[in-house]
């Protein structure tokens, strides 16, 4: 089964909590705080794997969570960092969140972070001051990111075969490669894209893809075209295969239909190198159709019979030459492994509003600070009060009329204004 769209939930590991600890050694009075920091949580990465061709491995496992960081301990011992998770996906996978493209894993080995692990909390040694020399407060670990991602696969191939149903696309692919697509006389025998490697010479080869047949309106959802047309968007050369079993007028009409559907789906497809080919030369009317197309079109027109092998070798040589020329114009160093970290988050925007008899403070930095402080303890509230002052949120609360005892909500946390 070919699966090219899937939805995943990824979650980075929570950071470990810092420790509250004090040195206790014989003959060392007032040893001071020595609580270690918590370890960072593991992150989730997606990596392009050339050994995969579909997203079917995610049908039964759609949630990935990295491990949390270890807690800190006394004697300045830091917690162990959580292990990262690397999830393998096919080369050509597009990663979306809420309709926005996050990453295009278009080369083997390329990697991107999709869920960051949380930071480890600071131990109490970091909060010692000249005034407060025995701090009994340490940060909790920061929660890891949780994201819902949509993965869509665009196959990577050098050349693609497009044509109407039963034009002979699958027969051609089977004749020139080791691919074994289903071949039958009824329309839409091919229900999913098929890939094959074509060997032109000992050290000359290219990847060929066959997509389900195109009919009029395919770009708008008719047939299977709208679902699989995206798999030819990465190709460099397109073989427009025309059914040689029809008369010349029908062949020209079919060629124009294919061109219009490609234009309607993505106008860029018309800029790809086009190789017009008439199939089924073993049929009586095919020679006349081929001659008519040659006299009408200014570009070269090939004729083949995938059954007898006539013209197939010459066609593949022409396709390979076009692919090589396209590679020179648009080089793509597939041997280079590139690490693509996720862009850093935008600066936090602070917003204070009235809400249900209280106030709501919104801002990613303050929300993280509230979780890491632990507002149920007096030390945690004192620490968070300083964060409110530094961010300007306290000044904004006072401007909106906040009084002692009013309820303040930030993220999932809630406390009383003092």
C-alpha positions as CSV (number, residue, x, y, z in Angstrom):
1,X,0.0,0.0,0.0
2,X,1.3,3.5,-0.9
3,X,0.8,6.1,1.8
4,X,1.8,9.7,1.0
5,X,0.0,11.7,3.7
6,X,0.0,11.2,7.4
7,X,-0.5,13.2,10.7
8,X,1.9,12.8,13.6
9,X,2.1,14.2,17.1
10,X,5.6,14.8,18.4
11,X,6.6,15.8,21.9
12,X,10.0,16.8,23.2
13,X,11.0,15.5,26.6
14,X,10.5,17.7,29.7
15,X,13.6,19.1,31.4
16,X,14.7,17.7,34.7
17,X,14.2,19.7,37.9
18,X,17.0,21.4,39.7
19,X,17.9,20.2,43.2
20,X,17.7,22.0,46.6
21,X,20.7,20.8,48.5
22,X,23.4,22.2,51.0
23,X,26.9,21.0,51.6
24,X,27.2,19.0,54.8
25,X,30.8,18.1,55.6
26,X,32.5,17.6,58.9
27,X,34.5,20.7,60.0
28,X,32.9,22.8,57.2
29,X,30.4,25.1,58.8
30,X,27.8,26.9,56.6
31,X,28.8,24.9,53.5
32,X,26.3,26.7,51.3
33,X,24.0,25.5,48.5
34,X,25.2,22.8,46.1
35,X,22.0,21.7,44.3
36,X,22.8,20.6,40.7
37,X,20.8,21.5,37.6
38,X,18.3,19.3,35.8
39,X,19.2,17.7,32.5
40,X,17.6,19.0,29.3
41,X,14.8,16.9,27.7
42,X,15.4,15.0,24.5
43,X,14.3,16.5,21.2
44,X,12.5,14.9,18.2
45,X,14.1,15.1,14.8
46,X,12.9,14.0,11.3
47,X,15.6,12.6,8.9
48,X,15.3,11.7,5.3
49,X,16.1,8.1,4.6
50,X,16.6,7.0,1.0
51,X,15.7,3.4,1.9
52,X,12.0,4.4,2.5
53,X,9.5,5.1,-0.3
54,X,6.2,5.6,1.5
55,X,4.9,6.8,4.9
56,X,3.2,3.5,5.6
57,X,5.4,2.8,8.6
58,X,3.4,5.6,10.5
59,X,0.0,3.9,10.0
60,X,0.0,2.4,13.5
61,X,2.5,4.6,15.3
62,X,1.7,8.3,15.1
63,X,3.0,9.7,18.4
64,X,6.6,10.1,19.2
65,X,7.9,11.4,22.6
66,X,11.5,11.9,23.6
67,X,12.7,11.0,27.1
68,X,12.8,13.6,29.9
69,X,16.0,14.9,31.5
70,X,17.2,13.6,34.8
71,X,16.8,15.6,38.0
72,X,19.8,17.4,39.6
73,X,21.2,16.3,42.9
74,X,23.5,17.4,45.7
75,X,27.2,18.0,45.4
76,X,26.6,20.0,42.2
77,X,25.6,16.9,40.3
78,X,23.7,17.7,37.1
79,X,20.9,15.5,35.8
80,X,21.4,13.3,32.7
81,X,20.2,14.8,29.4
82,X,17.2,13.0,27.8
83,X,17.8,11.0,24.7
84,X,16.9,12.5,21.3
85,X,14.6,10.6,18.9
86,X,15.4,10.5,15.2
87,X,12.3,9.5,13.1
88,X,13.2,8.3,9.6
89,X,11.0,9.5,6.7
90,X,11.3,9.1,2.9
91,X,13.4,11.5,0.9
92,X,11.0,14.2,-0.4
93,X,8.8,14.5,2.7
94,X,7.3,17.9,3.3
95,X,6.5,18.8,6.9
96,X,3.6,21.1,7.7
97,X,2.1,22.6,10.8
98,X,-1.3,24.3,10.5
99,X,-0.9,24.6,6.8
100,X,2.5,26.3,7.1
101,X,5.6,24.5,5.5
102,X,8.2,23.9,8.2
103,X,10.7,21.8,6.3
104,X,11.4,20.1,3.0
105,X,13.5,17.0,3.4
106,X,14.5,16.8,-0.2
107,X,17.9,15.1,0.2
108,X,19.2,12.0,1.8
109,X,20.4,12.5,5.3
110,X,18.9,15.9,5.8
111,X,17.6,16.5,9.3
112,X,15.3,18.9,11.1
113,X,14.2,19.4,14.7
114,X,10.4,19.3,15.0
115,X,10.0,19.3,18.8
116,X,12.5,20.8,21.2
117,X,13.2,19.3,24.6
118,X,12.7,21.4,27.6
119,X,15.6,23.1,29.5
120,X,16.7,21.7,32.8
121,X,15.8,23.6,35.9
122,X,18.5,25.5,37.8
123,X,19.6,24.1,41.2
124,X,19.5,26.3,44.3
125,X,23.2,27.2,44.0
126,X,22.2,29.7,41.3
127,X,19.9,31.6,43.6
128,X,22.3,32.4,46.4
129,X,22.8,36.1,47.0
130,X,24.5,38.2,49.7
131,X,21.1,38.7,51.3
132,X,19.7,35.2,50.7
133,X,22.6,32.8,51.3
134,X,20.5,29.7,51.9
135,X,18.0,29.6,49.0
136,X,15.5,26.8,49.4
137,X,14.2,27.2,45.8
138,X,15.2,25.4,42.6
139,X,13.6,25.6,39.2
140,X,11.4,22.8,37.8
141,X,12.3,21.5,34.3
142,X,10.8,23.2,31.3
143,X,8.1,21.2,29.5
144,X,9.1,20.0,26.1
145,X,7.3,21.2,22.9
146,X,4.2,19.3,21.7
147,X,3.3,19.7,18.0
148,X,0.9,18.2,15.5
149,X,2.5,17.8,12.1
150,X,1.2,16.9,8.7
151,X,3.6,15.0,6.5
152,X,3.1,14.9,2.7
153,X,5.4,13.0,0.4
154,X,6.6,14.2,-3.0
155,X,8.5,11.4,-4.7
156,X,12.0,12.3,-6.1
157,X,12.5,11.1,-9.6
158,X,14.5,12.4,-12.6
159,X,11.7,11.8,-15.2
160,X,8.0,11.2,-15.1
161,X,5.5,9.5,-17.5
162,X,2.2,11.3,-17.9
163,X,-0.6,10.4,-20.1
164,X,-4.3,9.3,-20.3
165,X,-5.4,6.0,-18.8
166,X,-4.3,2.9,-20.8
167,X,-1.8,4.9,-22.8
168,X,0.8,2.3,-21.9
169,X,2.7,4.1,-19.1
170,X,2.9,1.1,-16.8
171,X,3.9,-1.2,-19.7
172,X,6.7,1.2,-20.6
173,X,8.0,1.4,-17.0
174,X,8.0,-2.4,-16.7
175,X,9.9,-2.7,-20.0
176,X,12.7,-0.4,-19.0
177,X,13.1,-1.1,-15.3
178,X,12.8,-3.8,-12.6
179,X,9.5,-2.2,-11.4
180,X,6.5,-4.5,-11.8
181,X,3.3,-2.3,-11.8
182,X,-0.1,-3.9,-12.4
183,X,-0.9,-3.9,-16.1
184,X,-4.5,-4.5,-17.4
185,X,-6.7,-3.3,-20.2
186,X,-9.2,-1.3,-18.0
187,X,-8.7,2.4,-17.1
188,X,-7.0,3.4,-13.9
189,X,-5.2,0.1,-13.5
190,X,-2.4,2.2,-11.8
191,X,-3.8,3.4,-8.5
192,X,-0.6,4.8,-7.0
193,X,2.8,6.2,-8.3
194,X,5.4,3.6,-9.3
195,X,9.1,4.2,-9.3
196,X,11.8,2.4,-11.4
197,X,15.5,2.8,-12.0
198,X,16.4,2.9,-15.7
199,X,19.9,1.8,-16.6
200,X,21.1,3.3,-19.9
201,X,24.7,2.2,-19.5
202,X,27.0,0.7,-16.9
203,X,27.4,4.0,-15.1
204,X,24.4,5.9,-16.5
205,X,21.0,5.6,-14.9
206,X,18.0,7.7,-13.8
207,X,14.8,7.3,-11.8
208,X,11.5,7.2,-13.7
209,X,8.1,7.6,-12.1
210,X,4.7,6.6,-13.5
211,X,1.6,8.3,-12.1
212,X,-2.1,7.2,-12.5
213,X,-3.7,8.3,-15.8
214,X,-4.8,11.9,-16.3
215,X,-8.3,12.7,-17.6
216,X,-9.9,16.0,-18.2
217,X,-10.4,17.8,-14.9
218,X,-7.7,15.8,-13.1
219,X,-6.2,19.0,-11.6
220,X,-9.6,19.7,-10.0
221,X,-10.1,16.2,-8.6
222,X,-11.4,14.1,-11.4
223,X,-10.0,10.6,-11.4
224,X,-6.8,10.2,-9.3
225,X,-4.8,13.1,-10.8
226,X,-5.2,15.7,-8.1
227,X,-3.9,13.3,-5.5
228,X,-0.8,12.1,-7.3
229,X,0.1,15.1,-9.6
230,X,2.4,16.5,-6.9
231,X,4.7,13.4,-7.4
232,X,5.9,14.8,-10.7
233,X,6.6,18.3,-9.4
234,X,10.2,17.4,-8.6
235,X,11.0,15.7,-11.9
236,X,13.3,17.3,-14.5
237,X,11.8,15.7,-17.6
238,X,8.3,14.6,-18.6
239,X,7.4,11.9,-21.1
240,X,4.0,12.8,-22.6
241,X,2.9,9.4,-23.7
242,X,0.1,9.4,-26.3
243,X,-2.1,6.4,-27.0
244,X,-1.1,5.3,-30.5
245,X,-4.3,3.2,-30.8
246,X,-6.4,6.3,-31.7
247,X,-6.6,8.5,-34.8
248,X,-4.4,11.6,-35.2
249,X,-7.1,14.1,-34.2
250,X,-7.7,12.3,-31.0
251,X,-4.0,12.1,-30.3
252,X,-3.5,15.8,-30.6
253,X,-6.6,16.4,-28.4
254,X,-5.1,14.1,-25.8
255,X,-1.8,15.9,-25.9
256,X,-3.5,19.2,-25.4
257,X,-5.6,17.8,-22.5
258,X,-2.4,16.6,-20.7
259,X,-0.8,20.0,-21.2
260,X,-3.8,21.9,-19.8
261,X,-4.1,19.7,-16.8
262,X,-0.4,20.2,-16.0
263,X,-0.8,23.9,-16.4
264,X,-3.9,24.0,-14.2
265,X,-2.1,22.0,-11.4
266,X,1.2,23.9,-11.5
267,X,2.3,26.2,-14.4
268,X,5.9,25.4,-13.6
269,X,5.4,21.9,-15.0
270,X,5.2,23.4,-18.5
271,X,8.8,24.7,-18.1
272,X,10.1,21.1,-17.7
273,X,11.6,19.4,-20.7
274,X,8.9,17.6,-22.7
275,X,9.4,14.5,-24.7
276,X,6.3,13.6,-26.8
277,X,6.0,9.8,-27.4
278,X,3.5,7.8,-29.3
279,X,3.0,4.3,-27.8
280,X,1.7,1.0,-29.2
281,X,3.5,1.2,-32.6
282,X,2.6,-2.5,-33.0
283,X,-1.0,-1.5,-33.8
284,X,-1.9,-0.6,-37.4
285,X,-3.1,3.0,-36.8
286,X,-0.2,4.0,-34.6
287,X,2.2,4.7,-37.5
288,X,-0.3,7.1,-39.0
289,X,-0.8,8.8,-35.6
290,X,3.0,9.1,-35.2
291,X,3.4,10.6,-38.7
292,X,0.6,13.1,-38.1
293,X,2.1,14.3,-34.8
294,X,5.6,14.6,-36.4
295,X,4.2,16.8,-39.2
296,X,2.2,19.0,-36.7
297,X,4.6,19.5,-33.8
298,X,7.9,21.4,-34.1
299,X,9.6,19.3,-31.5
300,X,10.9,15.7,-32.0
301,X,8.3,13.0,-31.5
302,X,9.3,9.5,-30.6
303,X,7.4,6.3,-31.4
304,X,7.7,3.1,-29.3
305,X,6.2,-0.3,-28.7
306,X,6.8,-1.5,-25.2
307,X,5.7,-4.9,-26.2
308,X,8.1,-5.5,-29.1
309,X,10.8,-3.1,-27.7
310,X,10.8,-0.9,-30.9
311,X,12.1,2.6,-30.2
312,X,12.3,2.1,-26.4
313,X,16.1,2.1,-26.2
314,X,16.3,5.3,-28.3
315,X,13.6,7.0,-26.1
316,X,15.4,6.2,-22.9
317,X,18.7,7.5,-24.4
318,X,16.9,10.8,-25.2
319,X,15.3,11.0,-21.8
320,X,18.7,10.4,-20.1
321,X,20.3,13.1,-22.2
322,X,17.6,15.6,-21.2
323,X,18.0,14.6,-17.6
324,X,21.8,15.1,-17.7
325,X,21.3,18.5,-19.3
326,X,18.8,19.5,-16.7
327,X,21.1,18.4,-13.9
328,X,23.8,20.7,-15.3
329,X,21.5,23.6,-15.3
330,X,20.1,22.9,-11.8
331,X,22.8,20.9,-9.9
332,X,21.6,19.2,-6.7
333,X,24.4,17.8,-4.6
334,X,22.7,14.7,-3.2
335,X,25.9,13.5,-1.5
336,X,26.0,16.4,0.9
337,X,24.2,15.8,4.2
338,X,22.8,19.1,5.5
339,X,21.6,19.6,9.1
340,X,18.7,22.0,9.1
341,X,17.8,23.2,12.6
342,X,14.4,24.6,13.2
343,X,14.4,28.4,13.2
344,X,14.5,30.0,16.6
345,X,11.1,31.0,18.0
346,X,10.1,34.6,17.5
347,X,10.4,37.0,20.5
348,X,7.7,36.5,23.1
349,X,4.8,39.0,22.9
350,X,3.4,40.1,26.2
351,X,-0.4,40.6,26.5
352,X,-2.4,41.4,29.6
353,X,-6.2,41.3,29.5
354,X,-9.2,41.0,31.8
355,X,-10.8,37.6,32.0
356,X,-13.7,36.2,34.1
357,X,-13.3,38.5,37.1
358,X,-9.5,38.3,37.0
359,X,-6.7,38.9,34.6
360,X,-4.9,36.8,31.9
361,X,-1.2,37.2,31.2
362,X,-0.1,35.8,27.9
363,X,3.5,35.4,26.7
364,X,5.6,32.3,26.0
365,X,8.5,33.3,28.2
366,X,6.4,34.2,31.2
367,X,4.3,31.0,30.8
368,X,7.5,28.9,30.8
369,X,8.8,30.9,33.9
370,X,5.5,30.2,35.7
371,X,5.7,26.4,35.1
372,X,9.4,26.3,36.1
373,X,8.9,28.3,39.2
374,X,6.1,26.2,40.8
375,X,3.7,28.8,42.1
376,X,2.3,26.6,44.9
377,X,5.4,27.3,47.1
378,X,6.2,30.7,48.6
379,X,9.8,30.6,47.2
380,X,8.4,29.9,43.7
381,X,5.9,32.8,43.9
382,X,8.7,35.2,45.0
383,X,10.9,34.1,42.1
384,X,8.0,34.5,39.6
385,X,7.2,38.0,41.1
386,X,10.6,39.1,40.0
387,X,9.9,37.8,36.5
388,X,6.6,39.7,36.4
389,X,8.4,42.9,37.3
390,X,11.3,42.4,34.7
391,X,8.8,41.7,31.9
392,X,6.7,44.7,32.6
393,X,3.6,42.5,33.2
394,X,3.2,43.8,36.8
395,X,3.1,47.4,35.6
396,X,0.5,46.5,33.0
397,X,-1.6,44.6,35.6
398,X,-1.6,47.7,37.9
399,X,-2.5,49.9,35.0
400,X,-5.6,47.7,34.3
401,X,-6.6,48.0,38.0
402,X,-5.4,44.7,39.5
403,X,-5.7,44.7,43.3
404,X,-4.2,42.4,46.0
405,X,-6.3,39.2,46.0
406,X,-7.3,39.4,42.3
407,X,-6.9,36.1,40.3
408,X,-4.1,36.1,37.8
409,X,-4.0,33.3,35.2
410,X,-1.0,32.5,33.0
411,X,-1.0,29.4,30.9
412,X,-2.5,26.7,33.0
413,X,-1.2,28.3,36.2
414,X,-3.3,30.5,38.6
415,X,-2.3,32.7,41.6
416,X,-3.4,35.7,43.6
417,X,-2.0,39.1,42.9
418,X,0.0,40.6,45.8
